[in-house]
Amino acid sequence: MNVDSQTFRVREDEKGSLSKRPTRVEPVYKSKKEYRAILQNHITRLSALQNVHYASNQYAVLLIFQGMDAAGKDGTIRHVMSGVNPQGCQVFSFKQPSAEELQHDFLWRTTRHLPERGRIGIFNRSYYEEVLIVRVHPELLRAEGFSEKAAEDKKFWKSRYKSIVQFENHLHRNGTRIVKFYLHLSKDEQRRRFLQRIDDPEKNWKFSDADVRERKYWDKYMEAYEECISATGTDKAPWYIVPADDKENARIIVSQIVVDTLTALKLSYPKTPASRKKELESMGVMLHKDSQ
């Protein structure tokens, strides 16, 4: 069963209003068994597409995952990419920047980890944190050499949005295809998942005191995400707002979007030149003789 991935895509001229976007939609599966079957079908298709992508060595693909704590970024990446050859996939999680990273421009630390041609790069959080968490906590700007007052200047954030758009346009021109996912979680569902992490000993390690503290800034985060998505969603690097209250449904939606993205590249295995075919035939003859 295919998902209409365009339903979740934010158009370039569209405001990224999260209040008008659902955090839960009618699931595309009717049972756990059907969920597993649909996801496995997507994983199988993705594996085949990735093999051609790797062999063609024509494009790089960058998948960016953003969302509030407990939105399911880790689980989505783990399940959706489970069938991909590790040789052709790179996953990077970006936490608090290091002292060295803070001495550079805000795009530097992620730029070093961009995928090569033929590979799929995955950013679990990204340079977008610089217009999200830093927007909500302007005191973090001091470590980057800016005054907190810079956060009060709309031109400061507009310049960062502009830098991001120009950066993504540059990557697109040079063969990197970018897809950005915002896993849209409700505040109530986040609370439920936090309580699960507290109640389940095997999930205690996932819980941080900071997770609860950040809930106080929920509205500010929503404002930051809305402005960010509206300012940086383009046809060349689109945002997809994925309803995330249902983890299984979110995984199916994301996997369909990734499959659609790779399919749209219309890649094929490299053709073997006639001269190379003759060389291969000659080597084949030699190998056959070697076995005698």
KOLLO-593917 format. One line per 5 residues: number of its first residue (from 1); their letters; for each residue x, y negated, z negated of N, C-alpha, C. Coordinates in nm, 3 decimals. Example, Ala and Ser with C-alpha at 12.3 -4.5 7.8 and 13.67 -1.06 7.14 Angstrom:
BEGIN
1 = AS = 1.319/0.569/-0.780/1.230/0.450/-0.780/1.320/0.330/-0.780 ~ 1.285/0.225/-0.708/1.367/0.106/-0.714/1.290/-0.003/-0.787
END
This chain:
BEGIN
1 = MNVDS = 0.085/0.121/0.000/0.000/0.000/0.000/0.088/-0.124/0.000 ~ 0.070/-0.211/0.100/0.149/-0.333/0.109/0.087/-0.447/0.030 ~ 0.172/-0.532/-0.021/0.129/-0.651/-0.093/0.149/-0.771/0.000 ~ 0.055/-0.862/0.004/0.072/-0.983/0.084/0.164/-1.077/0.007 ~ 0.292/-1.068/0.036/0.391/-1.146/-0.040/0.374/-1.296/-0.024
6 = QTFRV = 0.314/-1.338/0.087/0.297/-1.482/0.110/0.199/-1.545/0.011 ~ 0.117/-1.463/-0.053/0.024/-1.513/-0.154/0.099/-1.581/-0.268 ~ 0.218/-1.535/-0.295/0.295/-1.581/-0.411/0.403/-1.682/-0.374 ~ 0.415/-1.709/-0.246/0.517/-1.802/-0.200/0.470/-1.946/-0.217 ~ 0.561/-2.032/-0.263/0.532/-2.174/-0.278/0.570/-2.244/-0.149
11 = REDEK = 0.474/-2.309/-0.085/0.503/-2.380/0.039/0.591/-2.501/0.012 ~ 0.664/-2.542/0.114/0.761/-2.651/0.096/0.692/-2.781/0.054 ~ 0.571/-2.803/0.100/0.501/-2.928/0.067/0.406/-2.911/-0.052 ~ 0.419/-2.798/-0.121/0.327/-2.767/-0.231/0.389/-2.802/-0.365 ~ 0.308/-2.857/-0.454/0.352/-2.883/-0.590/0.351/-2.751/-0.667
16 = GSLSK = 0.458/-2.729/-0.742/0.470/-2.604/-0.816/0.392/-2.603/-0.946 ~ 0.263/-2.629/-0.938/0.180/-2.636/-1.058/0.158/-2.496/-1.114 ~ 0.213/-2.470/-1.231/0.202/-2.337/-1.291/0.065/-2.313/-1.352 ~ -0.001/-2.420/-1.396/-0.132/-2.404/-1.457/-0.235/-2.352/-1.356 ~ -0.211/-2.375/-1.227/-0.303/-2.328/-1.123/-0.265/-2.191/-1.070
21 = RPTRV = -0.156/-2.137/-1.120/-0.110/-2.005/-1.078/-0.135/-1.905/-1.189 ~ -0.196/-1.790/-1.161/-0.227/-1.692/-1.265/-0.101/-1.620/-1.314 ~ -0.104/-1.580/-1.440/0.004/-1.496/-1.493/-0.033/-1.348/-1.482 ~ -0.157/-1.321/-1.444/-0.203/-1.184/-1.424/-0.301/-1.182/-1.308 ~ -0.285/-1.085/-1.219/-0.376/-1.068/-1.106/-0.423/-0.922/-1.102
26 = EPVYK = -0.522/-0.896/-1.019/-0.572/-0.759/-1.004/-0.457/-0.670/-0.957 ~ -0.425/-0.564/-1.031/-0.311/-0.479/-0.993/-0.335/-0.407/-0.861 ~ -0.228/-0.384/-0.789/-0.239/-0.316/-0.661/-0.241/-0.164/-0.680 ~ -0.221/-0.117/-0.802/-0.223/0.026/-0.830/-0.342/0.058/-0.921 ~ -0.392/0.180/-0.911/-0.509/0.220/-0.991/-0.472/0.313/-1.106
31 = SKKEY = -0.348/0.361/-1.107/-0.302/0.450/-1.213/-0.151/0.443/-1.221 ~ -0.096/0.496/-1.331/0.049/0.497/-1.346/0.113/0.580/-1.235 ~ 0.044/0.688/-1.196/0.096/0.773/-1.090/0.105/0.697/-0.958 ~ 0.000/0.620/-0.928/0.001/0.542/-0.804/0.105/0.431/-0.811 ~ 0.121/0.371/-0.928/0.226/0.268/-0.945/0.362/0.325/-0.911
36 = RAILQ = 0.393/0.442/-0.967/0.524/0.504/-0.942/0.542/0.539/-0.795 ~ 0.433/0.583/-0.731/0.440/0.619/-0.589/0.466/0.496/-0.502 ~ 0.396/0.386/-0.531/0.414/0.263/-0.453/0.555/0.209/-0.472 ~ 0.600/0.203/-0.597/0.733/0.151/-0.625/0.840/0.238/-0.559 ~ 0.823/0.369/-0.566/0.920/0.459/-0.504/0.925/0.440/-0.354
41 = NHITR = 0.809/0.417/-0.292/0.805/0.390/-0.149/0.884/0.264/-0.115 ~ 0.866/0.160/-0.196/0.939/0.035/-0.174/1.089/0.057/-0.193 ~ 1.125/0.133/-0.297/1.267/0.159/-0.326/1.331/0.236/-0.211 ~ 1.259/0.333/-0.157/1.311/0.412/-0.044/1.332/0.324/0.078 ~ 1.234/0.240/0.107/1.248/0.148/0.221/1.362/0.049/0.200
46 = LSALQ = 1.372/0.000/0.077/1.477/-0.096/0.045/1.615/-0.032/0.060 ~ 1.628/0.093/0.018/1.756/0.163/0.031/1.797/0.176/0.177 ~ 1.700/0.212/0.263/1.730/0.225/0.406/1.767/0.090/0.468 ~ 1.694/-0.013/0.431/1.723/-0.148/0.483/1.859/-0.197/0.435 ~ 1.892/-0.166/0.310/2.021/-0.210/0.256/2.137/-0.143/0.328
51 = NVHYA = 2.120/-0.017/0.366/2.226/0.054/0.439/2.256/-0.017/0.571 ~ 2.149/-0.056/0.643/2.167/-0.126/0.770/2.227/-0.265/0.745 ~ 2.180/-0.332/0.641/2.231/-0.464/0.604/2.381/-0.458/0.576 ~ 2.423/-0.356/0.503/2.565/-0.339/0.468/2.647/-0.310/0.593 ~ 2.595/-0.221/0.679/2.669/-0.182/0.799/2.680/-0.296/0.900
56 = SNQYA = 2.574/-0.375/0.914/2.574/-0.483/1.013/2.667/-0.597/0.974 ~ 2.684/-0.618/0.844/2.778/-0.719/0.793/2.753/-0.857/0.855 ~ 2.624/-0.890/0.871/2.588/-1.015/0.939/2.542/-1.123/0.842 ~ 2.462/-1.086/0.744/2.409/-1.181/0.647/2.447/-1.139/0.505 ~ 2.436/-1.236/0.413/2.436/-1.207/0.270/2.296/-1.241/0.220
61 = VLLIF = 2.251/-1.170/0.118/2.119/-1.197/0.060/2.138/-1.227/-0.088 ~ 2.081/-1.338/-0.133/2.089/-1.377/-0.274/1.950/-1.383/-0.333 ~ 1.927/-1.301/-0.436/1.800/-1.299/-0.509/1.821/-1.365/-0.644 ~ 1.742/-1.468/-0.673/1.754/-1.542/-0.798/1.631/-1.517/-0.883 ~ 1.653/-1.477/-1.008/1.543/-1.450/-1.101/1.546/-1.550/-1.216
66 = QGMDA = 1.435/-1.619/-1.233/1.419/-1.715/-1.343/1.289/-1.683/-1.416 ~ 1.281/-1.725/-1.540/1.160/-1.703/-1.618/1.188/-1.723/-1.765 ~ 1.083/-1.734/-1.841/1.097/-1.749/-1.985/1.149/-1.619/-2.046 ~ 1.196/-1.626/-2.171/1.241/-1.506/-2.241/1.129/-1.402/-2.244 ~ 1.164/-1.277/-2.220/1.071/-1.163/-2.220/0.983/-1.160/-2.096
71 = AGKDG = 1.016/-1.237/-1.994/0.935/-1.236/-1.871/0.955/-1.108/-1.791 ~ 1.061/-1.033/-1.822/1.083/-0.906/-1.753/1.188/-0.910/-1.644 ~ 1.279/-1.006/-1.650/1.382/-1.018/-1.546/1.470/-0.893/-1.540 ~ 1.522/-0.852/-1.656/1.612/-0.736/-1.660/1.542/-0.611/-1.607 ~ 1.421/-0.584/-1.657/1.349/-0.465/-1.617/1.313/-0.465/-1.469
76 = TIRHV = 1.274/-0.581/-1.418/1.240/-0.591/-1.276/1.361/-0.561/-1.189 ~ 1.473/-0.620/-1.223/1.596/-0.596/-1.146/1.633/-0.448/-1.153 ~ 1.626/-0.391/-1.272/1.666/-0.250/-1.291/1.577/-0.155/-1.211 ~ 1.446/-0.176/-1.215/1.355/-0.086/-1.146/1.355/-0.106/-0.994 ~ 1.350/-0.231/-0.950/1.340/-0.259/-0.808/1.467/-0.218/-0.734
81 = MSGVN = 1.583/-0.241/-0.796/1.709/-0.215/-0.728/1.767/-0.078/-0.761 ~ 1.686/0.010/-0.821/1.737/0.139/-0.868/1.786/0.229/-0.755 ~ 1.734/0.210/-0.634/1.774/0.296/-0.523/1.881/0.237/-0.434 ~ 1.930/0.119/-0.469/2.028/0.051/-0.385/2.168/0.102/-0.416 ~ 2.247/0.121/-0.314/2.386/0.164/-0.330/2.464/0.056/-0.405
86 = PQGCQ = 2.523/0.088/-0.520/2.597/-0.013/-0.598/2.708/-0.080/-0.520 ~ 2.760/-0.011/-0.419/2.868/-0.067/-0.339/2.822/-0.191/-0.261 ~ 2.691/-0.198/-0.234/2.640/-0.310/-0.156/2.558/-0.408/-0.235 ~ 2.566/-0.400/-0.369/2.483/-0.486/-0.454/2.564/-0.537/-0.573 ~ 2.547/-0.663/-0.605/2.619/-0.723/-0.718/2.518/-0.797/-0.807
91 = VFSFK = 2.521/-0.770/-0.937/2.430/-0.835/-1.031/2.512/-0.917/-1.130 ~ 2.471/-1.043/-1.147/2.539/-1.131/-1.243/2.434/-1.195/-1.334 ~ 2.458/-1.187/-1.464/2.371/-1.251/-1.563/2.444/-1.372/-1.620 ~ 2.378/-1.485/-1.620/2.442/-1.608/-1.665/2.383/-1.651/-1.799 ~ 2.469/-1.649/-1.900/2.429/-1.690/-2.035/2.485/-1.829/-2.061
96 = QPSAE = 2.524/-1.854/-2.184/2.580/-1.984/-2.221/2.713/-2.004/-2.148 ~ 2.735/-2.119/-2.085/2.858/-2.141/-2.009/2.981/-2.145/-2.101 ~ 3.094/-2.101/-2.046/3.219/-2.101/-2.121/3.281/-2.241/-2.120 ~ 3.384/-2.259/-2.201/3.453/-2.389/-2.206/3.511/-2.424/-2.070 ~ 3.566/-2.323/-2.001/3.622/-2.347/-1.868/3.513/-2.390/-1.770
101 = ELQHD = 3.399/-2.323/-1.774/3.290/-2.354/-1.682/3.236/-2.494/-1.704 ~ 3.235/-2.538/-1.828/3.183/-2.671/-1.860/3.274/-2.783/-1.808 ~ 3.396/-2.749/-1.773/3.490/-2.848/-1.720/3.473/-2.870/-1.570 ~ 3.381/-2.795/-1.509/3.357/-2.806/-1.365/3.216/-2.858/-1.340 ~ 3.186/-2.886/-1.213/3.050/-2.929/-1.178/2.953/-2.815/-1.207
106 = FLWRT = 2.825/-2.848/-1.216/2.727/-2.751/-1.265/2.701/-2.634/-1.170 ~ 2.748/-2.643/-1.045/2.729/-2.532/-0.951/2.849/-2.437/-0.947 ~ 2.957/-2.474/-1.012/3.083/-2.401/-0.996/3.077/-2.258/-1.045 ~ 3.024/-2.236/-1.163/3.034/-2.101/-1.221/2.953/-1.996/-1.144 ~ 2.843/-2.039/-1.081/2.765/-1.943/-1.003/2.820/-1.927/-0.861
111 = TRHLP = 2.879/-2.033/-0.807/2.933/-2.028/-0.671/3.040/-1.920/-0.659 ~ 3.114/-1.898/-0.766/3.221/-1.798/-0.763/3.168/-1.656/-0.745 ~ 3.038/-1.637/-0.770/2.980/-1.502/-0.766/2.881/-1.483/-0.652 ~ 2.887/-1.568/-0.552/2.797/-1.553/-0.438/2.826/-1.424/-0.363 ~ 2.724/-1.360/-0.308/2.746/-1.233/-0.238/2.819/-1.250/-0.107
116 = ERGRI = 2.895/-1.148/-0.071/2.963/-1.145/0.058/2.864/-1.102/0.165 ~ 2.903/-1.120/0.292/2.819/-1.068/0.401/2.801/-0.918/0.385 ~ 2.682/-0.873/0.414/2.653/-0.731/0.402/2.612/-0.687/0.263 ~ 2.611/-0.777/0.169/2.579/-0.741/0.030/2.455/-0.817/-0.019 ~ 2.394/-0.761/-0.122/2.283/-0.825/-0.191/2.335/-0.874/-0.325
121 = GIFNR = 2.327/-1.003/-0.350/2.367/-1.059/-0.478/2.243/-1.092/-0.560 ~ 2.249/-1.062/-0.688/2.137/-1.089/-0.777/2.184/-1.175/-0.892 ~ 2.118/-1.288/-0.910/2.147/-1.377/-1.022/2.033/-1.366/-1.124 ~ 2.065/-1.316/-1.241/1.971/-1.313/-1.353/1.994/-1.442/-1.430 ~ 1.908/-1.539/-1.406/1.930/-1.680/-1.437/2.039/-1.731/-1.342
126 = SYYEE = 2.056/-1.862/-1.334/2.143/-1.915/-1.230/2.176/-2.061/-1.257 ~ 2.218/-2.130/-1.151/2.243/-2.273/-1.160/2.116/-2.350/-1.193 ~ 2.000/-2.286/-1.179/1.875/-2.354/-1.214/1.862/-2.381/-1.363 ~ 1.940/-2.311/-1.444/1.940/-2.341/-1.588/1.981/-2.485/-1.615 ~ 2.055/-2.543/-1.522/2.105/-2.680/-1.539/1.996/-2.785/-1.519
131 = VLIVR = 1.882/-2.745/-1.468/1.768/-2.837/-1.459/1.649/-2.782/-1.537 ~ 1.676/-2.679/-1.618/1.571/-2.619/-1.701/1.607/-2.631/-1.848 ~ 1.693/-2.542/-1.897/1.729/-2.547/-2.039/1.801/-2.676/-2.074 ~ 1.881/-2.728/-1.981/1.951/-2.855/-2.008/1.852/-2.971/-2.006 ~ 1.747/-2.957/-1.929/1.643/-3.061/-1.925/1.567/-3.063/-2.058
136 = VHPEL = 1.541/-2.945/-2.111/1.468/-2.934/-2.237/1.557/-2.970/-2.357 ~ 1.686/-2.940/-2.344/1.782/-2.967/-2.451/1.892/-3.060/-2.398 ~ 1.863/-3.187/-2.384/1.959/-3.281/-2.324/2.089/-3.295/-2.403 ~ 2.090/-3.250/-2.530/2.214/-3.258/-2.608/2.324/-3.171/-2.546 ~ 2.284/-3.075/-2.463/2.382/-2.989/-2.396/2.465/-3.066/-2.293
141 = LRAEG = 2.414/-3.180/-2.251/2.486/-3.260/-2.152/2.619/-3.312/-2.205 ~ 2.628/-3.328/-2.338/2.752/-3.380/-2.395/2.871/-3.291/-2.360 ~ 2.849/-3.160/-2.363/2.957/-3.066/-2.332/2.997/-3.072/-2.185 ~ 2.912/-3.132/-2.100/2.942/-3.144/-1.958/2.999/-3.281/-1.923 ~ 3.022/-3.361/-2.027/3.083/-3.492/-2.005/2.985/-3.603/-1.979
146 = FSEKA = 2.856/-3.578/-2.005/2.753/-3.680/-1.984/2.695/-3.725/-2.117 ~ 2.638/-3.842/-2.115/2.566/-3.892/-2.232/2.426/-3.833/-2.233 ~ 2.369/-3.815/-2.352/2.231/-3.766/-2.362/2.135/-3.862/-2.294 ~ 2.173/-3.987/-2.285/2.087/-4.087/-2.222/2.066/-4.058/-2.074 ~ 2.161/-3.982/-2.017/2.147/-3.947/-1.874/2.018/-3.871/-1.850
151 = AEDKK = 1.974/-3.795/-1.950/1.852/-3.715/-1.937/1.728/-3.802/-1.923 ~ 1.736/-3.926/-1.968/1.622/-4.017/-1.960/1.608/-4.082/-1.823 ~ 1.713/-4.066/-1.742/1.714/-4.128/-1.609/1.665/-4.026/-1.506 ~ 1.550/-4.054/-1.445/1.495/-3.961/-1.346/1.589/-3.942/-1.228 ~ 1.671/-4.042/-1.200/1.765/-4.032/-1.088/1.869/-3.923/-1.113
156 = FWKSR = 1.901/-3.901/-1.241/1.999/-3.798/-1.276/1.949/-3.660/-1.233 ~ 1.824/-3.630/-1.266/1.767/-3.500/-1.231/1.740/-3.488/-1.083 ~ 1.698/-3.598/-1.022/1.676/-3.596/-0.877/1.806/-3.567/-0.802 ~ 1.916/-3.620/-0.856/2.046/-3.596/-0.791/2.084/-3.449/-0.803 ~ 2.049/-3.387/-0.917/2.078/-3.244/-0.933/1.991/-3.159/-0.840
161 = YKSIV = 1.863/-3.195/-0.828/1.776/-3.124/-0.734/1.832/-3.137/-0.592 ~ 1.876/-3.258/-0.559/1.929/-3.283/-0.424/2.054/-3.199/-0.399 ~ 2.140/-3.190/-0.501/2.262/-3.109/-0.488/2.226/-2.963/-0.465 ~ 2.126/-2.914/-0.537/2.084/-2.774/-0.523/2.029/-2.748/-0.383 ~ 1.942/-2.835/-0.336/1.882/-2.817/-0.203/1.990/-2.822/-0.095
166 = QFENH = 2.082/-2.917/-0.106/2.189/-2.927/-0.007/2.279/-2.804/-0.011 ~ 2.305/-2.756/-0.131/2.387/-2.636/-0.150/2.320/-2.515/-0.086 ~ 2.191/-2.499/-0.110/2.119/-2.384/-0.053/2.106/-2.396/0.098 ~ 2.090/-2.517/0.149/2.088/-2.537/0.294/2.222/-2.498/0.357 ~ 2.330/-2.535/0.288/2.464/-2.500/0.335/2.480/-2.348/0.340
171 = LHRNG = 2.435/-2.281/0.236/2.446/-2.135/0.234/2.364/-2.072/0.346 ~ 2.244/-2.124/0.368/2.158/-2.070/0.475/2.225/-2.086/0.611 ~ 2.282/-2.204/0.636/2.349/-2.229/0.764/2.463/-2.131/0.785 ~ 2.522/-2.084/0.677/2.637/-1.996/0.686/2.603/-1.849/0.660 ~ 2.475/-1.815/0.674/2.438/-1.675/0.677/2.389/-1.613/0.548
176 = TRIVK = 2.368/-1.694/0.443/2.314/-1.639/0.318/2.165/-1.668/0.311 ~ 2.086/-1.563/0.294/1.942/-1.578/0.282/1.905/-1.573/0.134 ~ 1.835/-1.676/0.088/1.807/-1.694/-0.055/1.658/-1.677/-0.082 ~ 1.627/-1.597/-0.182/1.489/-1.580/-0.228/1.488/-1.602/-0.380 ~ 1.396/-1.686/-0.427/1.394/-1.723/-0.569/1.263/-1.679/-0.632
181 = FYLHL = 1.274/-1.608/-0.744/1.157/-1.557/-0.814/1.141/-1.627/-0.949 ~ 1.022/-1.679/-0.973/0.987/-1.724/-1.107/0.886/-1.624/-1.161 ~ 0.924/-1.551/-1.265/0.834/-1.454/-1.327/0.744/-1.530/-1.424 ~ 0.619/-1.543/-1.384/0.524/-1.632/-1.453/0.455/-1.557/-1.568 ~ 0.502/-1.583/-1.687/0.455/-1.516/-1.809/0.370/-1.612/-1.892
186 = SKDEQ = 0.264/-1.560/-1.951/0.182/-1.643/-2.041/0.245/-1.647/-2.180 ~ 0.211/-1.749/-2.255/0.266/-1.763/-2.390/0.216/-1.650/-2.480 ~ 0.091/-1.610/-2.462/0.035/-1.501/-2.543/0.106/-1.368/-2.515 ~ 0.134/-1.343/-2.388/0.202/-1.218/-2.354/0.346/-1.219/-2.405 ~ 0.409/-1.334/-2.401/0.545/-1.342/-2.457/0.544/-1.308/-2.606
191 = RRRFL = 0.445/-1.362/-2.677/0.432/-1.333/-2.820/0.415/-1.183/-2.843 ~ 0.331/-1.119/-2.762/0.308/-0.976/-2.776/0.436/-0.897/-2.754 ~ 0.514/-0.936/-2.654/0.639/-0.865/-2.625/0.743/-0.888/-2.734 ~ 0.745/-1.008/-2.791/0.837/-1.034/-2.902/0.803/-0.944/-3.021 ~ 0.673/-0.932/-3.050/0.631/-0.847/-3.162/0.667/-0.700/-3.135
196 = QRIDD = 0.660/-0.659/-3.010/0.701/-0.523/-2.973/0.848/-0.502/-3.005 ~ 0.928/-0.602/-2.974/1.071/-0.592/-2.999/1.103/-0.585/-3.148 ~ 1.021/-0.650/-3.228/1.040/-0.645/-3.373/0.993/-0.512/-3.430 ~ 0.881/-0.461/-3.379/0.822/-0.338/-3.434/0.892/-0.211/-3.388 ~ 0.953/-0.215/-3.271/1.017/-0.096/-3.217/1.167/-0.101/-3.245
201 = PEKNW = 1.220/-0.011/-3.331/1.363/-0.012/-3.364/1.454/-0.006/-3.242 ~ 1.409/0.062/-3.137/1.491/0.074/-3.017/1.494/-0.054/-2.935 ~ 1.406/-0.148/-2.970/1.404/-0.276/-2.898/1.450/-0.392/-2.986 ~ 1.489/-0.363/-3.111/1.533/-0.470/-3.202/1.649/-0.551/-3.144 ~ 1.737/-0.481/-3.073/1.855/-0.547/-3.019/1.820/-0.655/-2.917
206 = KFSDA = 1.701/-0.643/-2.857/1.659/-0.740/-2.756/1.612/-0.871/-2.818 ~ 1.582/-0.867/-2.948/1.519/-0.984/-3.010/1.624/-1.076/-3.072 ~ 1.604/-1.204/-3.051/1.693/-1.307/-3.107/1.608/-1.412/-3.179 ~ 1.660/-1.463/-3.290/1.589/-1.570/-3.362/1.564/-1.689/-3.270 ~ 1.659/-1.712/-3.178/1.646/-1.825/-3.086/1.523/-1.812/-2.997
211 = DVRER = 1.482/-1.687/-2.970/1.364/-1.664/-2.886/1.240/-1.732/-2.945 ~ 1.225/-1.717/-3.077/1.109/-1.777/-3.145/1.122/-1.928/-3.149 ~ 1.243/-1.975/-3.176/1.264/-2.121/-3.183/1.230/-2.187/-3.049 ~ 1.265/-2.121/-2.938/1.242/-2.180/-2.807/1.094/-2.189/-2.772 ~ 1.010/-2.109/-2.837/0.865/-2.114/-2.811/0.808/-2.252/-2.844
216 = KYWDK = 0.873/-2.323/-2.934/0.826/-2.458/-2.971/0.834/-2.553/-2.852 ~ 0.919/-2.519/-2.756/0.941/-2.607/-2.641/0.868/-2.557/-2.517 ~ 0.771/-2.470/-2.537/0.703/-2.406/-2.424/0.652/-2.508/-2.321 ~ 0.580/-2.608/-2.368/0.522/-2.707/-2.276/0.631/-2.782/-2.199 ~ 0.740/-2.812/-2.267/0.850/-2.882/-2.199/0.914/-2.792/-2.092
221 = YMEAY = 0.924/-2.664/-2.123/0.978/-2.572/-2.023/0.886/-2.564/-1.902 ~ 0.756/-2.558/-1.926/0.662/-2.552/-1.814/0.675/-2.676/-1.725 ~ 0.689/-2.792/-1.788/0.707/-2.917/-1.712/0.836/-2.912/-1.631 ~ 0.942/-2.861/-1.694/1.072/-2.853/-1.625/1.065/-2.757/-1.506 ~ 0.999/-2.643/-1.527/0.986/-2.546/-1.418/0.902/-2.601/-1.304
226 = EECIS = 0.791/-2.666/-1.337/0.704/-2.721/-1.233/0.778/-2.823/-1.148 ~ 0.850/-2.913/-1.213/0.921/-3.015/-1.137/1.034/-2.953/-1.055 ~ 1.102/-2.858/-1.114/1.213/-2.790/-1.046/1.164/-2.716/-0.922 ~ 1.059/-2.637/-0.937/1.007/-2.559/-0.825/0.956/-2.650/-0.714 ~ 0.889/-2.758/-0.752/0.838/-2.853/-0.653/0.950/-2.921/-0.577
231 = ATGTD = 1.061/-2.951/-0.646/1.171/-3.026/-0.586/1.266/-2.940/-0.504 ~ 1.271/-2.809/-0.533/1.374/-2.726/-0.470/1.319/-2.611/-0.385 ~ 1.188/-2.600/-0.375/1.130/-2.497/-0.289/1.133/-2.542/-0.145 ~ 1.203/-2.469/-0.059/1.212/-2.503/0.082/1.183/-2.379/0.165 ~ 1.161/-2.400/0.295/1.137/-2.287/0.384/1.260/-2.197/0.393
236 = KAPWY = 1.379/-2.256/0.377/1.502/-2.179/0.388/1.539/-2.107/0.258 ~ 1.490/-2.159/0.146/1.518/-2.097/0.016/1.391/-2.105/-0.067 ~ 1.291/-2.022/-0.035/1.160/-2.034/-0.099/1.155/-1.981/-0.242 ~ 1.061/-2.038/-0.317/1.026/-1.986/-0.449/0.903/-1.896/-0.436 ~ 0.902/-1.789/-0.514/0.785/-1.704/-0.529/0.746/-1.703/-0.676
241 = IVPAD = 0.622/-1.743/-0.705/0.572/-1.741/-0.842/0.500/-1.608/-0.861 ~ 0.563/-1.519/-0.937/0.513/-1.382/-0.952/0.442/-1.365/-1.086 ~ 0.313/-1.332/-1.087/0.242/-1.306/-1.213/0.314/-1.195/-1.290 ~ 0.354/-1.224/-1.415/0.444/-1.132/-1.486/0.384/-1.070/-1.611 ~ 0.256/-1.098/-1.643/0.197/-1.037/-1.762/0.186/-0.886/-1.748
246 = DKENA = 0.170/-0.838/-1.626/0.167/-0.695/-1.596/0.303/-0.661/-1.535 ~ 0.391/-0.597/-1.613/0.527/-0.569/-1.566/0.529/-0.482/-1.441 ~ 0.446/-0.378/-1.441/0.446/-0.287/-1.327/0.402/-0.356/-1.199 ~ 0.298/-0.438/-1.209/0.251/-0.510/-1.091/0.356/-0.608/-1.041 ~ 0.424/-0.674/-1.135/0.529/-0.769/-1.097/0.640/-0.699/-1.020
251 = RIIVS = 0.675/-0.579/-1.063/0.782/-0.504/-0.996/0.742/-0.468/-0.853 ~ 0.616/-0.432/-0.835/0.568/-0.399/-0.700/0.571/-0.523/-0.611 ~ 0.526/-0.636/-0.665/0.526/-0.760/-0.588/0.667/-0.800/-0.548 ~ 0.758/-0.797/-0.644/0.897/-0.835/-0.617/0.959/-0.741/-0.514 ~ 0.940/-0.612/-0.531/1.000/-0.516/-0.438/0.946/-0.535/-0.297
256 = QIVVD = 0.816/-0.568/-0.285/0.758/-0.594/-0.152/0.823/-0.717/-0.088 ~ 0.845/-0.820/-0.167/0.906/-0.943/-0.115/1.049/-0.916/-0.068 ~ 1.124/-0.837/-0.144/1.262/-0.804/-0.105/1.262/-0.722/0.023 ~ 1.171/-0.624/0.032/1.160/-0.543/0.154/1.126/-0.632/0.273 ~ 1.030/-0.723/0.255/0.990/-0.814/0.363/1.106/-0.903/0.406
261 = TLTAL = 1.185/-0.949/0.309/1.299/-1.037/0.339/1.402/-0.966/0.425 ~ 1.436/-0.843/0.388/1.536/-0.768/0.465/1.481/-0.726/0.601 ~ 1.352/-0.692/0.606/1.291/-0.653/0.733/1.294/-0.769/0.832 ~ 1.269/-0.891/0.782/1.266/-1.010/0.867/1.400/-1.041/0.932 ~ 1.509/-0.988/0.877/1.641/-1.012/0.935/1.660/-0.936/1.067
266 = KLSYP = 1.575/-0.832/1.090/1.577/-0.755/1.214/1.718/-0.703/1.247 ~ 1.776/-0.639/1.148/1.912/-0.589/1.163/1.913/-0.449/1.225 ~ 2.028/-0.410/1.277/2.046/-0.275/1.332/2.191/-0.235/1.310 ~ 2.216/-0.107/1.319/2.353/-0.059/1.303/2.438/-0.111/1.420 ~ 2.564/-0.145/1.395/2.650/-0.197/1.503/2.661/-0.096/1.617
271 = KTPAS = 2.654/-0.147/1.741/2.669/-0.061/1.858/2.817/-0.029/1.880 ~ 2.842/0.093/1.919/2.980/0.136/1.943/3.018/0.107/2.088 ~ 3.124/0.026/2.112/3.166/-0.003/2.249/3.208/0.125/2.322 ~ 3.199/0.120/2.455/3.233/0.237/2.536/3.377/0.281/2.511 ~ 3.468/0.184/2.498/3.610/0.218/2.476/3.627/0.293/2.344
276 = RKKEL = 3.551/0.250/2.241/3.561/0.315/2.111/3.500/0.456/2.117 ~ 3.393/0.472/2.196/3.331/0.605/2.210/3.431/0.705/2.268 ~ 3.509/0.659/2.366/3.610/0.746/2.426/3.715/0.786/2.323 ~ 3.753/0.689/2.238/3.851/0.718/2.133/3.795/0.821/2.036 ~ 3.667/0.805/1.999/3.604/0.898/1.906/3.593/1.038/1.966
281 = ESMGV = 3.557/1.042/2.096/3.547/1.172/2.162/3.682/1.242/2.165 ~ 3.788/1.164/2.189/3.923/1.221/2.192/3.963/1.275/2.055 ~ 3.929/1.198/1.951/3.960/1.243/1.814/3.880/1.367/1.778 ~ 3.755/1.373/1.826/3.671/1.490/1.800/3.731/1.615/1.860 ~ 3.784/1.601/1.985/3.848/1.715/2.052/3.968/1.762/1.971
286 = MLHKD = 4.048/1.666/1.922/4.166/1.700/1.842/4.128/1.775/1.715 ~ 4.020/1.730/1.649/3.977/1.793/1.525/3.925/1.933/1.549 ~ 3.854/1.953/1.662/3.805/2.086/1.695/3.923/2.182/1.718 ~ 4.025/2.133/1.788/4.144/2.216/1.814/4.216/2.249/1.684 ~ 4.214/2.153/1.591/4.284/2.170/1.464/4.224/2.283/1.382
291 = SQ = 4.095/2.313/1.404/4.027/2.417/1.325/4.051/2.557/1.381 ~ 4.110/2.564/1.499/4.131/2.693/1.564/4.263/2.758/1.522
END
